[in-house]
Amino acid sequence: MGGTSSAAREAARPATTGRRGAVVAALMLSMALAALDATIVSTAVPQIVGDLGGFSVFSWLFSGYLLAVTVTLPLYGKLSDTFGRKPVLIAGSVIFLLGSLLCALAWNMGALIAFRVVQGLGGGALQGTVQTLAADLYPLKDRPKIQSKLSTVWAVSAVAGPGLGGVLATYADWRWIFLINLPIGALALWLIVRHLHEPERQAPAHARVDWAGALAVFACGGVLLTALVQGGVAWPWLSVPSLALFGAGLALVAVVVLVERRAAEPIIPGWVWRRRTIAAVNLALGALGLLMVAPSVFLPTYAQSVLGLAPVAAGFVLSVWTLSWPVSAALSQHVYRRIGFRNTAMLGIGTAALILFAFPFLPYPGQAWQPTLLMLLLGAALGLFQLPLIVGVQSTVEWAERGTATASVLFCRQTGQTIGATVFGAVANGVLAARLGGAGDLDSVTRALDSGSAPEATRRAIAEAVHAVYLGAACAAALAFLVLLFLAPRKFPVLND
């Protein structure tokens, strides 16, 4: 690891001469599938519930998938460092496609939720390994290009998911939401098998999979994330189920620490948090996941309820940041080559904090172009923030540590999003309850607005609730800025390619 020679590191790099274009195409297809399946089900829920029933638990169609993706990221990162990227990506793709086929064959809501979890078990391999391979395939000077392409694919797929799901559910059958994955995933899998050739690597003689650690991490993450996802929704925060889950989660945290300290090859090695660069980036991107919840979850409601836009127009207000984010990410290399990874990221997140802070000062009810302009600027700021940190971290570790480092970054970002959805949901509902005298939460109030029965005071209450969420997101951005300022090194310890 730390003492690996330059020749050994070069030997570990995939041999891609003449094949890199095909491999990149496979990575982009895989990334598109992972992003699509996080959002594509949302608009097909009425058809799925009408066919299978289970309305009371349908939210687990999303939560189950995201939980499985999040908690498996550290495991796949460690496996790819130990046995190579190709076998992990192939195994993950097969699991994902199997889960997709089983989802299409589901006979009730319970079966569909279980098969979505299987999908997520494969989706964790797609997310983490694709990002790691992108760094393997390109030297430092070219990594922004491939990472910006992957960012574009992720953003466009995530935004297009609900629309595509609605079209398939309306004009075909909801099962095609999952069946469509099979030909696309099979093509990506074939390209990987055919064109990705990693040099023969002899696994260390002592290499052992830390299955006890993997199980402990999976159980701990699953319990804590379930408590965050379901708290305040399926049961009150201070209820017995909520307190029991949090208590069990904290106990499992202690188990994870104990198991990982004793493991010869831990799933989450201590160096991930002992190295200032990686620890700072993990915390900063956790804050990014937190703040991304504000626009992605609450802006469409604001656009429809306060601005009076149709769903398609509301979706456009949100989607404009997918235009500026990848462009800014691609151009960020020209900035960080001059002022460094840390300063570039601080410039981006500092600007994002100001933009998020400006949102509550928009006039009421305002014009659609105003939040649209802010979202365009926010995408540009976050592109300048995220990509330099990911490229920077991947460039400070050798091949045998890159999968673990990348997975830790993605894990923290995913966890931040889960926490953000919980915290900001509570903030929005608290503001609504205060303004409306406990008349309901955001979901019930929004449904009332859709039916045309809500007064002007309700629209103002929604505007204030979303403003409070954006202020919280601005605080998360400021926290990321402070983490980089005081914890991250001024110059990242980049290794030679």
Buried (B, 14 or more C-beta within 10 A) or exposed (E): EEEBEEEEBEBBBBEBEEBBEBBBBBBBBBBBBBBBBBBBBEBBBBBBBEBBEBEEBBBBBBBBBBBBBBBBBBBBBBBBBBBBBBEBBBBBBBBBBBBBBBBBEBEEBBBBBBBBBBBBBBBBBBBBBBBBBBBBBBEBEEBBBBBBBBBBBBBBBBBBBBBBBBBBBEEEBBBBBBBBBBEBBEEBBEBBEEBBEBEEBEEEEEEEBBEBBBBBBBBBBBBBBBBBBBBBBBBEEEEEBBBEBBEBBEEBBEBBBEBBEEBEBBBBBEBBEEBEBBBBBBBBBBBBBBBBBBBBBBBBBBBBBBBEBEBEBBBBBBBBBBBBBBBBBBBBBEBBEEEBBBBBBBBBBBBBBBBBBBBBEBEEBEEBEBBBBBBBBBBBBBBBBBBBBBBBBBBBBBBBBBBBBBBBBBBBBBBBBBBBBBBBBBBBBEBBBEBBEEBBBBEEBBEBBEEEEBEEEBBBBBBBBBBBBBBBBBBBBBBBBBBBBEBBBEEBEBBEB
